[in-house]
Amino acid sequence: MYNLSEAYKTIGPDFQHELWKGRIACAVSDLERAMKTNQLRDTLACYTFTLVRRGHLTMEAGGREITIHQGEMFIYLPGFPLRILSVSPNYEAIVLLVDEGMTYETTAFRNLVRASYYPIVQYGKPKLTLSPDDARLLDDDITAIRRHIVRPTPFTDEVLENLYSVFILDFVDIQEHSLHPNHISRRTEDLFISFYALLRQNYTQHHDIAFYADRLSITTTYLSRIVRQVTGRTVVEYINQMLAIEATWLLSSSSLPIAQIAERLSFSDTASFSKFFTRMRGQSPRAYRNG
């Protein structure tokens, strides 16, 4: 998947001032920039928080059509299928993007994962409707991050990590006082979040449910029940989605031979990889690359 630096190379050199050392970026988006998201083809390895200031944006996210209005925040998760369908002419949003690698390094990691997945776990949609005060608070947090990116100082690294942690903690606090959880228990939520975090780090090497269940100290049956209860999907579907996205990216963005891609994704041989890709994408790896 594209890391943050590669993503910014794709969208063009005019926006490099928004990016800090390939780790964190902050952008003000309009209609034109929002549509550029489709160039990345749901292969972005970063967490993204989009707060709509004006207008609205409609997208297909995770197989569902979602409209994000003024005062709402959309949370993008690494590898989450996404396609922008339409954008209102007056659309404006402030967007915080954090590379997945930086995420694992920060003390706010657990809070970030919970903040990112909570709306999906509890409501099935990766968006959050904010009160005017809460929207202003998060807008101020992201704007402060943007200010320190575009006007760096010798202390920018430390300042950005601290401001990022403040944003995440403010976001978690807003969730705590504004959302009313449904039937999903906190233990179920925590186990699902832990599973997805493990999946993001291990899916290219481990395709089997047993690996994730063992790491979580639960049975495969229990893990399957949790994932289906939260999302309506299976563990295998999640693993296959990640593999298909990574395979698509490698085929389109690299010149690696198909056999090497199969090996990199831990398939037993090229034939099994080709069979998997054809089932997931409707055409063979070779046909996709040459198309």
Helices and strands as residue ranges (DSSP letters): H 4-11, G 13-18, E 19-20, E 24-29, H 31-36, G 37-40, E 46-54, E 56-61, E 64-69, E 72-76, E 82-87, E 92-99, H 100-105, H 109-123, E 127-129, H 132-150, H 156-178, H 186-202, H 209-216, H 220-231, H 235-253, H 258-264, H 270-281, H 285-290
